[in-house]
Amino acid sequence: MVKWEDYGESSLTLLAVHCKIDKAKPNIPYDPSDFRRCIHLFECLDFGQGEIFSLLCRTADKYPEWKYFVEEWDTLTNLYNKEKHQEDAPLLYKALQEVRKLNEVKPNSSHD
């Protein structure tokens, strides 16, 4: 049996979608630790790439703030794998910030 001890709000959001449960306050991964906990959830569930992508797409369908994370998941995962044994993950952190900024831009908003 796998022990899932390291979880956060973003991984709980993924799990809620997987279990077909509405989460009152869904969250996105805000930093490398959040992202790591999402990866850890997939490992605990023993998900392959297809299952991961399917869950991510269902999550983005239910919670639109996940859309850009799904689109950039492979890039984020590659950065995570590159930096996971380091004390800090500056490249992943920067990439997560950039994805969060995409969520802040509203369609049809004017950019000066």
MMTF fields as JSON, N, C-alpha, C and O atoms, coordinates in Angstrom:
{
  "mmtfVersion": "1.0.0",
  "mmtfProducer": "UNKNOWN",
  "numBonds": 447,
  "numAtoms": 448,
  "numGroups": 112,
  "numChains": 1,
  "numModels": 1,
  "chainsPerModel": [1],
  "groupsPerChain": [112],
  "chainIdList": ["A"],
  "bondAtomList": [4, 2, 8, 6, 12, 10, 16, 14, 20, 18, 24, 22, 28, 26, 32, 30, 36, 34, 40, 38, 44, 42, 48, 46, 52, 50, 56, 54, 60, 58, 64, 62, 68, 66, 72, 70, 76, 74, 80, 78, 84, 82, 88, 86, 92, 90, 96, 94, 100, 98, 104, 102, 108, 106, 112, 110, 116, 114, 120, 118, 124, 122, 128, 126, 132, 130, 136, 134, 140, 138, 144, 142, 148, 146, 152, 150, 156, 154, 160, 158, 164, 162, 168, 166, 172, 170, 176, 174, 180, 178, 184, 182, 188, 186, 192, 190, 196, 194, 200, 198, 204, 202, 208, 206, 212, 210, 216, 214, 220, 218, 224, 222, 228, 226, 232, 230, 236, 234, 240, 238, 244, 242, 248, 246, 252, 250, 256, 254, 260, 258, 264, 262, 268, 266, 272, 270, 276, 274, 280, 278, 284, 282, 288, 286, 292, 290, 296, 294, 300, 298, 304, 302, 308, 306, 312, 310, 316, 314, 320, 318, 324, 322, 328, 326, 332, 330, 336, 334, 340, 338, 344, 342, 348, 346, 352, 350, 356, 354, 360, 358, 364, 362, 368, 366, 372, 370, 376, 374, 380, 378, 384, 382, 388, 386, 392, 390, 396, 394, 400, 398, 404, 402, 408, 406, 412, 410, 416, 414, 420, 418, 424, 422, 428, 426, 432, 430, 436, 434, 440, 438, 444, 442],
  "bondOrderList": [1, 1, 1, 1, 1, 1, 1, 1, 1, 1, 1, 1, 1, 1, 1, 1, 1, 1, 1, 1, 1, 1, 1, 1, 1, 1, 1, 1, 1, 1, 1, 1, 1, 1, 1, 1, 1, 1, 1, 1, 1, 1, 1, 1, 1, 1, 1, 1, 1, 1, 1, 1, 1, 1, 1, 1, 1, 1, 1, 1, 1, 1, 1, 1, 1, 1, 1, 1, 1, 1, 1, 1, 1, 1, 1, 1, 1, 1, 1, 1, 1, 1, 1, 1, 1, 1, 1, 1, 1, 1, 1, 1, 1, 1, 1, 1, 1, 1, 1, 1, 1, 1, 1, 1, 1, 1, 1, 1, 1, 1, 1],
  "groupList": [{"groupName": "MET", "atomNameList": ["N", "CA", "C", "O"], "elementList": ["N", "C", "C", "O"], "formalChargeList": [0, 0, 0, 0], "bondAtomList": [1, 0, 2, 1, 3, 2], "bondOrderList": [1, 1, 2], "singleLetterCode": "M", "chemCompType": "L-PEPTIDE LINKING"}, {"groupName": "VAL", "atomNameList": ["N", "CA", "C", "O"], "elementList": ["N", "C", "C", "O"], "formalChargeList": [0, 0, 0, 0], "bondAtomList": [1, 0, 2, 1, 3, 2], "bondOrderList": [1, 1, 2], "singleLetterCode": "V", "chemCompType": "L-PEPTIDE LINKING"}, {"groupName": "LYS", "atomNameList": ["N", "CA", "C", "O"], "elementList": ["N", "C", "C", "O"], "formalChargeList": [0, 0, 0, 0], "bondAtomList": [1, 0, 2, 1, 3, 2], "bondOrderList": [1, 1, 2], "singleLetterCode": "K", "chemCompType": "L-PEPTIDE LINKING"}, {"groupName": "TRP", "atomNameList": ["N", "CA", "C", "O"], "elementList": ["N", "C", "C", "O"], "formalChargeList": [0, 0, 0, 0], "bondAtomList": [1, 0, 2, 1, 3, 2], "bondOrderList": [1, 1, 2], "singleLetterCode": "W", "chemCompType": "L-PEPTIDE LINKING"}, {"groupName": "GLU", "atomNameList": ["N", "CA", "C", "O"], "elementList": ["N", "C", "C", "O"], "formalChargeList": [0, 0, 0, 0], "bondAtomList": [1, 0, 2, 1, 3, 2], "bondOrderList": [1, 1, 2], "singleLetterCode": "E", "chemCompType": "L-PEPTIDE LINKING"}, {"groupName": "ASP", "atomNameList": ["N", "CA", "C", "O"], "elementList": ["N", "C", "C", "O"], "formalChargeList": [0, 0, 0, 0], "bondAtomList": [1, 0, 2, 1, 3, 2], "bondOrderList": [1, 1, 2], "singleLetterCode": "D", "chemCompType": "L-PEPTIDE LINKING"}, {"groupName": "TYR", "atomNameList": ["N", "CA", "C", "O"], "elementList": ["N", "C", "C", "O"], "formalChargeList": [0, 0, 0, 0], "bondAtomList": [1, 0, 2, 1, 3, 2], "bondOrderList": [1, 1, 2], "singleLetterCode": "Y", "chemCompType": "L-PEPTIDE LINKING"}, {"groupName": "GLY", "atomNameList": ["N", "CA", "C", "O"], "elementList": ["N", "C", "C", "O"], "formalChargeList": [0, 0, 0, 0], "bondAtomList": [1, 0, 2, 1, 3, 2], "bondOrderList": [1, 1, 2], "singleLetterCode": "G", "chemCompType": "PEPTIDE LINKING"}, {"groupName": "SER", "atomNameList": ["N", "CA", "C", "O"], "elementList": ["N", "C", "C", "O"], "formalChargeList": [0, 0, 0, 0], "bondAtomList": [1, 0, 2, 1, 3, 2], "bondOrderList": [1, 1, 2], "singleLetterCode": "S", "chemCompType": "L-PEPTIDE LINKING"}, {"groupName": "LEU", "atomNameList": ["N", "CA", "C", "O"], "elementList": ["N", "C", "C", "O"], "formalChargeList": [0, 0, 0, 0], "bondAtomList": [1, 0, 2, 1, 3, 2], "bondOrderList": [1, 1, 2], "singleLetterCode": "L", "chemCompType": "L-PEPTIDE LINKING"}, {"groupName": "THR", "atomNameList": ["N", "CA", "C", "O"], "elementList": ["N", "C", "C", "O"], "formalChargeList": [0, 0, 0, 0], "bondAtomList": [1, 0, 2, 1, 3, 2], "bondOrderList": [1, 1, 2], "singleLetterCode": "T", "chemCompType": "L-PEPTIDE LINKING"}, {"groupName": "ALA", "atomNameList": ["N", "CA", "C", "O"], "elementList": ["N", "C", "C", "O"], "formalChargeList": [0, 0, 0, 0], "bondAtomList": [1, 0, 2, 1, 3, 2], "bondOrderList": [1, 1, 2], "singleLetterCode": "A", "chemCompType": "L-PEPTIDE LINKING"}, {"groupName": "HIS", "atomNameList": ["N", "CA", "C", "O"], "elementList": ["N", "C", "C", "O"], "formalChargeList": [0, 0, 0, 0], "bondAtomList": [1, 0, 2, 1, 3, 2], "bondOrderList": [1, 1, 2], "singleLetterCode": "H", "chemCompType": "L-PEPTIDE LINKING"}, {"groupName": "CYS", "atomNameList": ["N", "CA", "C", "O"], "elementList": ["N", "C", "C", "O"], "formalChargeList": [0, 0, 0, 0], "bondAtomList": [1, 0, 2, 1, 3, 2], "bondOrderList": [1, 1, 2], "singleLetterCode": "C", "chemCompType": "L-PEPTIDE LINKING"}, {"groupName": "ILE", "atomNameList": ["N", "CA", "C", "O"], "elementList": ["N", "C", "C", "O"], "formalChargeList": [0, 0, 0, 0], "bondAtomList": [1, 0, 2, 1, 3, 2], "bondOrderList": [1, 1, 2], "singleLetterCode": "I", "chemCompType": "L-PEPTIDE LINKING"}, {"groupName": "PRO", "atomNameList": ["N", "CA", "C", "O"], "elementList": ["N", "C", "C", "O"], "formalChargeList": [0, 0, 0, 0], "bondAtomList": [1, 0, 2, 1, 3, 2], "bondOrderList": [1, 1, 2], "singleLetterCode": "P", "chemCompType": "L-PEPTIDE LINKING"}, {"groupName": "ASN", "atomNameList": ["N", "CA", "C", "O"], "elementList": ["N", "C", "C", "O"], "formalChargeList": [0, 0, 0, 0], "bondAtomList": [1, 0, 2, 1, 3, 2], "bondOrderList": [1, 1, 2], "singleLetterCode": "N", "chemCompType": "L-PEPTIDE LINKING"}, {"groupName": "PHE", "atomNameList": ["N", "CA", "C", "O"], "elementList": ["N", "C", "C", "O"], "formalChargeList": [0, 0, 0, 0], "bondAtomList": [1, 0, 2, 1, 3, 2], "bondOrderList": [1, 1, 2], "singleLetterCode": "F", "chemCompType": "L-PEPTIDE LINKING"}, {"groupName": "ARG", "atomNameList": ["N", "CA", "C", "O"], "elementList": ["N", "C", "C", "O"], "formalChargeList": [0, 0, 0, 0], "bondAtomList": [1, 0, 2, 1, 3, 2], "bondOrderList": [1, 1, 2], "singleLetterCode": "R", "chemCompType": "L-PEPTIDE LINKING"}, {"groupName": "GLN", "atomNameList": ["N", "CA", "C", "O"], "elementList": ["N", "C", "C", "O"], "formalChargeList": [0, 0, 0, 0], "bondAtomList": [1, 0, 2, 1, 3, 2], "bondOrderList": [1, 1, 2], "singleLetterCode": "Q", "chemCompType": "L-PEPTIDE LINKING"}],
  "groupTypeList": [0, 1, 2, 3, 4, 5, 6, 7, 4, 8, 8, 9, 10, 9, 9, 11, 1, 12, 13, 2, 14, 5, 2, 11, 2, 15, 16, 14, 15, 6, 5, 15, 8, 5, 17, 18, 18, 13, 14, 12, 9, 17, 4, 13, 9, 5, 17, 7, 19, 7, 4, 14, 17, 8, 9, 9, 13, 18, 10, 11, 5, 2, 6, 15, 4, 3, 2, 6, 17, 1, 4, 4, 3, 5, 10, 9, 10, 16, 9, 6, 16, 2, 4, 2, 12, 19, 4, 5, 11, 15, 9, 9, 6, 2, 11, 9, 19, 4, 1, 18, 2, 9, 16, 4, 1, 2, 15, 16, 8, 8, 12, 5],
  "groupIdList": [1, 2, 3, 4, 5, 6, 7, 8, 9, 10, 11, 12, 13, 14, 15, 16, 17, 18, 19, 20, 21, 22, 23, 24, 25, 26, 27, 28, 29, 30, 31, 32, 33, 34, 35, 36, 37, 38, 39, 40, 41, 42, 43, 44, 45, 46, 47, 48, 49, 50, 51, 52, 53, 54, 55, 56, 57, 58, 59, 60, 61, 62, 63, 64, 65, 66, 67, 68, 69, 70, 71, 72, 73, 74, 75, 76, 77, 78, 79, 80, 81, 82, 83, 84, 85, 86, 87, 88, 89, 90, 91, 92, 93, 94, 95, 96, 97, 98, 99, 100, 101, 102, 103, 104, 105, 106, 107, 108, 109, 110, 111, 112],
  "secStructList": [7, 7, 7, 7, 7, 7, 7, 7, 2, 2, 2, 2, 2, 2, 2, 2, 2, 2, 6, 6, 7, 7, 7, 1, 1, 7, 7, 7, 7, 7, 1, 2, 2, 2, 2, 2, 2, 2, 2, 2, 2, 2, 2, 2, 6, 6, 7, 7, 2, 2, 2, 2, 2, 2, 2, 2, 2, 2, 2, 2, 2, 2, 7, 4, 4, 4, 2, 2, 2, 2, 2, 6, 2, 2, 2, 2, 2, 2, 2, 2, 2, 2, 2, 6, 6, 1, 1, 7, 7, 2, 2, 2, 2, 2, 2, 2, 2, 2, 2, 2, 2, 2, 2, 2, 1, 7, 6, 6, 7, 7, 7, 7],
  "xCoordList": [0.84, 0.0, 0.89, 1.871, 0.526, 1.256, 0.721, -0.484, 1.634, 1.233, 1.29, 2.336, 0.157, 0.085, 0.054, -1.006, 1.226, 1.344, 1.575, 1.288, 2.084, 2.464, 1.466, 1.605, 0.469, -0.546, -0.836, -0.558, -1.395, -1.771, -3.071, -3.688, -3.474, -4.768, -4.844, -5.897, -3.742, -3.799, -3.882, -4.619, -3.146, -3.249, -4.61, -5.152, -5.158, -6.513, -7.549, -8.56, -7.302, -8.192, -8.185, -9.241, -7.0, -6.893, -7.602, -8.329, -7.389, -8.013, -9.533, -10.244, -10.03, -11.473, -12.066, -13.114, -11.409, -11.891, -11.843, -12.784, -10.764, -10.623, -11.763, -12.282, -12.142, -13.193, -14.591, -15.572, -14.672, -15.954, -16.628, -17.828, -15.822, -16.293, -16.078, -15.025, -17.067, -16.894, -16.052, -16.322, -15.031, -14.176, -14.596, -14.64, -14.901, -15.403, -14.407, -14.8, -13.133, -12.108, -10.991, -9.968, -11.182, -10.137, -8.898, -9.007, -7.742, -6.489, -5.605, -5.677, -4.776, -3.743, -2.412, -2.297, -1.416, -0.094, 0.582, 0.854, 0.846, 1.419, 2.938, 3.546, 3.553, 5.007, 5.52, 4.725, 6.845, 7.393, 6.947, 6.801, 6.733, 6.262, 4.855, 4.562, 3.987, 2.641, 2.713, 2.014, 3.566, 3.701, 4.208, 3.722, 5.186, 5.736, 4.648, 4.619, 3.759, 2.68, 1.705, 1.141, 1.501, 0.665, 1.336, 0.686, 2.631, 3.387, 3.311, 3.119, 3.463, 3.411, 2.042, 1.971, 0.965, -0.365, -0.416, -0.902, 0.082, 0.065, 0.871, 0.492, 1.98, 2.79, 2.016, 2.041, 1.334, 0.551, -0.59, -0.923, -1.185, -2.275, -1.755, -2.53, -0.428, 0.225, -0.315, -0.594, -0.456, -0.976, 0.127, 1.256, -0.217, 0.643, 0.377, -0.499, 1.148, 1.025, -0.392, -0.898, -1.03, -2.384, -3.387, -4.261, -3.258, -4.162, -3.925, -4.867, -2.667, -2.334, -2.975, -3.643, -2.763, -3.303, -4.826, -5.422, -5.449, -6.909, -7.414, -8.364, -6.781, -7.195, -6.95, -7.782, -5.819, -5.542, -6.598, -7.062, -6.976, -7.99, -9.346, -10.047, -9.72, -10.985, -10.954, -11.966, -9.782, -9.639, -9.799, -10.476, -9.18, -9.302, -10.731, -11.192, -11.433, -12.832, -13.697, -14.602, -13.409, -14.205, -13.774, -14.609, -12.472, -11.908, -11.026, -9.861, -11.56, -10.845, -9.468, -8.612, -9.253, -7.94, -6.816, -5.639, -7.164, -6.171, -5.791, -4.825, -6.53, -6.317, -4.861, -4.299, -4.257, -2.89, -1.876, -0.823, -2.189, -1.302, -1.297, -0.256, -2.46, -2.55, -1.764, -1.022, -1.926, -1.216, 0.301, 1.035, 0.768, 2.208, 2.736, 3.889, 1.889, 2.261, 3.57, 4.405, 3.768, 5.003, 6.222, 7.232, 6.134, 7.245, 7.502, 8.649, 6.435, 6.578, 7.171, 8.018, 6.727, 7.247, 8.721, 9.498, 9.109, 10.527, 11.376, 12.456, 10.898, 11.624, 11.667, 12.697, 10.559, 10.519, 11.573, 12.342, 11.607, 12.563, 14.006, 14.893, 14.228, 15.572, 16.024, 17.207, 15.104, 15.471, 15.08, 15.331, 14.475, 13.901, 14.921, 14.552, 16.171, 17.18, 17.956, 18.888, 17.56, 18.188, 17.422, 16.267, 18.086, 17.426, 16.321, 15.26, 16.566, 15.582, 15.254, 15.998, 14.151, 13.74, 13.369, 12.196, 14.36, 14.055, 13.42, 12.573, 13.809, 13.228, 11.765, 10.925, 11.458, 10.072, 9.243, 8.109, 9.793, 9.074, 8.715, 7.585, 9.681, 9.446, 8.387, 7.508, 8.47, 7.496, 6.087, 5.116, 5.974, 4.668, 4.101, 2.902, 4.974, 4.528, 3.985, 2.953, 4.687, 4.258, 2.898, 2.055, 2.687, 1.403, 0.298, -0.808, 0.593, -0.408, -0.776, -1.936, 0.194, -0.077, -1.034, -1.856, -0.931, -1.844, -3.284, -4.197, -3.497, -4.845, -5.388, -6.602, -4.5, -4.917, -5.379, -6.118, -4.962, -5.329, -6.718, -6.941, -7.633, -9.018, -9.179, -8.598, -9.965, -10.225, -10.822, -11.623, -10.426, -10.931, -10.555, -11.134, -9.599, -9.174, -8.163, -7.439, -8.12, -7.181, -5.827, -5.729, -4.797, -3.42, -2.751, -2.6, -2.354, -1.711, -0.24, 0.453],
  "yCoordList": [-1.177, 0.0, 1.246, 1.329, 2.198, 3.462, 4.409, 4.475, 5.142, 6.127, 7.514, 7.946, 8.201, 9.548, 10.528, 10.839, 11.008, 11.898, 13.348, 14.255, 13.568, 14.914, 15.423, 15.154, 16.154, 16.666, 18.12, 18.605, 18.795, 20.198, 20.439, 19.508, 21.673, 22.01, 21.71, 21.306, 21.902, 21.62, 20.12, 19.697, 19.31, 17.863, 17.356, 16.401, 17.983, 17.614, 17.981, 17.294, 19.058, 19.426, 18.331, 17.928, 17.855, 16.765, 15.51, 14.856, 15.184, 13.994, 14.124, 13.153, 15.313, 15.539, 15.281, 14.646, 15.766, 15.531, 14.038, 13.49, 13.391, 11.951, 11.174, 10.211, 11.596, 10.918, 11.456, 11.023, 12.404, 13.022, 13.717, 13.571, 14.476, 15.241, 16.723, 17.108, 17.554, 18.997, 19.519, 19.223, 20.299, 20.902, 22.355, 23.103, 22.748, 24.103, 25.167, 26.182, 24.946, 25.93, 25.237, 24.874, 25.052, 24.401, 25.294, 26.52, 24.676, 25.43, 24.891, 23.721, 25.776, 25.449, 25.302, 25.745, 24.691, 24.64, 26.013, 26.53, 26.589, 27.932, 27.961, 28.957, 26.878, 26.872, 25.456, 24.523, 25.28, 23.946, 22.88, 21.714, 23.251, 22.273, 21.788, 20.597, 22.712, 22.33, 21.388, 20.377, 21.744, 20.925, 19.533, 18.533, 19.469, 18.182, 17.315, 16.104, 17.92, 17.151, 16.612, 15.533, 17.349, 16.835, 15.623, 14.612, 15.738, 14.612, 13.412, 12.28, 13.667, 12.594, 11.899, 10.677, 12.662, 12.065, 11.099, 9.976, 11.526, 10.649, 9.378, 8.293, 9.518, 8.342, 7.409, 6.191, 7.978, 7.164, 6.445, 5.311, 7.106, 6.499, 5.547, 4.848, 5.525, 4.68, 4.983, 4.079, 6.28, 6.729, 6.751, 7.156, 6.309, 6.477, 7.83, 8.576, 8.138, 9.444, 9.708, 10.822, 8.702, 8.889, 9.202, 10.053, 8.51, 8.748, 10.123, 10.802, 10.519, 11.855, 12.914, 13.825, 12.787, 13.78, 13.82, 14.896, 12.664, 12.602, 13.33, 14.109, 13.076, 13.743, 15.249, 16.039, 15.643, 17.068, 17.746, 18.84, 17.103, 17.678, 17.766, 18.769, 16.732, 16.777, 17.869, 18.52, 18.066, 19.121, 20.488, 21.356, 20.688, 21.971, 22.2, 23.341, 21.141, 21.286, 21.746, 22.563, 21.216, 21.545, 22.876, 23.658, 23.122, 24.328, 25.04, 24.677, 26.038, 26.685, 27.253, 27.408, 27.56, 28.089, 27.069, 27.428, 25.822, 24.777, 24.704, 24.027, 25.387, 25.27, 25.464, 24.631, 26.55, 26.841, 25.893, 25.623, 25.396, 24.411, 23.117, 22.483, 22.736, 21.535, 21.734, 20.848, 22.891, 23.185, 23.158, 22.772, 23.559, 23.641, 22.49, 22.515, 21.475, 20.415, 19.73, 19.503, 19.396, 18.708, 19.576, 19.086, 20.85, 21.772, 21.871, 21.81, 22.023, 22.118, 20.838, 20.885, 19.699, 18.414, 18.264, 17.775, 18.682, 18.617, 19.484, 19.068, 20.679, 21.551, 20.929, 20.977, 20.348, 19.677, 18.567, 18.479, 17.728, 16.618, 17.108, 16.479, 18.225, 18.797, 19.324, 19.238, 19.868, 20.555, 19.812, 20.317, 18.631, 17.988, 17.585, 17.405, 17.444, 17.074, 18.277, 18.128, 19.461, 20.691, 21.224, 20.865, 22.081, 22.708, 23.652, 23.719, 24.381, 25.304, 24.887, 24.132, 25.381, 25.097, 26.409, 26.645, 27.263, 28.599, 28.583, 29.426, 27.647, 27.607, 27.183, 27.764, 26.178, 25.746, 26.84, 27.089, 27.488, 28.567, 29.677, 30.163, 30.067, 31.126, 30.685, 31.467, 29.45, 28.947, 28.911, 29.251, 28.502, 28.491, 29.902, 30.115, 30.863, 32.258, 32.711, 33.377, 32.346, 32.741, 32.133, 32.798, 30.884, 30.241, 30.914, 31.115, 31.256, 31.954, 33.298, 33.705, 33.986, 35.279, 35.113, 35.991, 33.994, 33.753, 33.691, 34.116, 33.168, 33.095, 34.476, 34.674, 35.425, 36.77, 37.608, 38.574, 37.263, 38.001, 37.547, 36.371, 38.478, 38.181, 38.309, 39.206, 37.416, 37.532, 38.887, 39.431, 39.422, 40.701, 41.885, 42.963, 41.7, 42.851, 43.65, 43.098, 44.934, 45.766, 45.735, 45.743, 45.701, 45.73, 46.971, 47.129, 47.842, 49.092, 48.927, 49.881],
  "zCoordList": [0.0, 0.0, 0.0, 0.739, -0.836, -0.929, 0.131, 0.372, 0.763, 1.755, 1.124, 0.641, 1.137, 0.567, 1.719, 2.263, 2.083, 3.239, 2.853, 3.634, 1.669, 1.255, 0.225, -0.968, 0.682, -0.221, 0.098, 1.195, -0.879, -0.719, -1.456, -1.973, -1.498, -2.092, -3.587, -4.082, -4.312, -5.751, -6.015, -6.906, -5.262, -5.447, -4.959, -5.518, -3.932, -3.489, -4.547, -4.691, -5.285, -6.386, -7.451, -7.938, -7.809, -8.781, -8.275, -9.023, -7.019, -6.452, -6.426, -6.683, -6.119, -6.108, -7.494, -7.612, -8.527, -9.89, -10.2, -10.775, -9.825, -10.052, -9.38, -9.944, -8.184, -7.409, -7.706, -7.102, -8.643, -9.029, -7.85, -7.619, -7.114, -5.963, -6.26, -6.768, -5.945, -6.089, -4.942, -3.777, -5.272, -4.247, -4.094, -5.071, -2.876, -2.624, -3.066, -3.642, -2.804, -3.164, -3.937, -3.357, -5.242, -6.036, -6.132, -6.171, -6.169, -6.27, -7.374, -7.753, -7.872, -8.85, -8.105, -6.962, -8.728, -8.093, -8.157, -9.241, -6.999, -6.93, -6.914, -7.308, -6.463, -6.352, -6.575, -6.682, -6.648, -6.899, -5.889, -6.258, -4.649, -3.658, -4.007, -3.901, -4.422, -4.851, -6.056, -6.118, -6.999, -8.207, -7.844, -8.372, -6.943, -6.497, -5.882, -6.104, -5.118, -4.496, -5.54, -5.357, -6.628, -7.729, -8.386, -8.654, -8.637, -9.204, -8.266, -8.708, -6.975, -5.978, -5.998, -5.865, -6.16, -6.255, -7.436, -7.297, -8.595, -9.769, -9.511, -9.954, -8.797, -8.455, -7.525, -7.701, -6.541, -5.601, -6.309, -5.966, -7.295, -8.059, -9.129, -9.783, -9.303, -10.311, -11.707, -12.494, -11.994, -13.276, -14.322, -14.046, -15.526, -16.682, -17.317, -16.88, -18.357, -19.01, -19.52, -19.387, -20.097, -20.617, -19.519, -19.689, -18.393, -17.27, -16.647, -16.239, -16.582, -16.059, -16.944, -16.454, -18.267, -19.191, -19.127, -19.166, -19.032, -18.943, -17.696, -17.77, -16.561, -15.325, -15.404, -14.958, -15.966, -16.109, -16.987, -16.666, -18.085, -18.979, -18.286, -18.423, -17.548, -16.816, -15.755, -15.493, -15.144, -14.139, -14.78, -14.23, -15.94, -16.65, -17.138, -17.176, -17.51, -17.924, -16.756, -16.922, -15.584, -14.396, -13.777, -13.323, -13.763, -13.148, -14.188, -14.349, -14.889, -15.994, -15.624, -16.495, -14.361, -13.966, -14.175, -14.122, -14.408, -14.685, -16.165, -16.516, -17.036, -18.486, -18.9, -19.611, -18.461, -18.894, -18.251, -18.828, -17.075, -16.45, -17.26, -17.427, -17.756, -18.585, -19.874, -20.299, -20.491, -21.741, -21.544, -22.453, -20.382, -20.118, -19.258, -18.828, -19.005, -18.053, -18.419, -17.544, -19.688, -20.085, -19.805, -19.3, -20.126, -19.859, -18.359, -17.916, -17.584, -16.126, -15.552, -14.66, -16.061, -15.581, -15.913, -15.093, -17.108, -17.482, -16.555, -16.134, -16.237, -15.306, -13.914, -13.241, -13.486, -12.183, -12.139, -11.182, -13.165, -13.188, -13.206, -12.628, -13.869, -13.936, -12.578, -12.248, -11.789, -10.544, -9.269, -8.175, -9.376, -8.195, -7.124, -5.964, -7.489, -6.496, -5.961, -5.172, -6.399, -5.924, -4.714, -4.481, -3.958, -2.81, -3.268, -2.646, -4.351, -4.911, -6.34, -6.966, -6.836, -8.213, -8.901, -9.191, -9.165, -9.698, -11.092, -11.386, -11.945, -13.29, -13.238, -13.925, -12.43, -12.277, -11.619, -12.028, -10.617, -9.944, -10.935, -10.952, -11.75, -12.739, -13.752, -14.112, -14.204, -15.173, -14.573, -15.249, -13.315, -12.645, -12.533, -12.711, -12.235, -12.18, -13.532, -13.606, -14.59, -15.933, -16.279, -16.88, -15.904, -16.178, -15.369, -15.87, -14.136, -13.308, -13.929, -13.878, -14.509, -15.16, -16.335, -16.594, -17.047, -18.172, -17.683, -18.392, -16.487, -15.918, -15.571, -15.525, -15.33, -14.932, -16.106, -15.916, -17.316, -18.525, -18.94, -19.225, -18.969, -19.335, -20.849, -21.459, -21.458, -22.899, -23.231, -22.471, -24.371, -24.87, -23.979, -24.114, -23.076, -22.274, -23.081, -23.909, -22.836, -23.579, -22.891, -21.664, -23.703, -23.193, -23.731, -24.943, -22.847, -23.275, -23.436, -23.791]
}
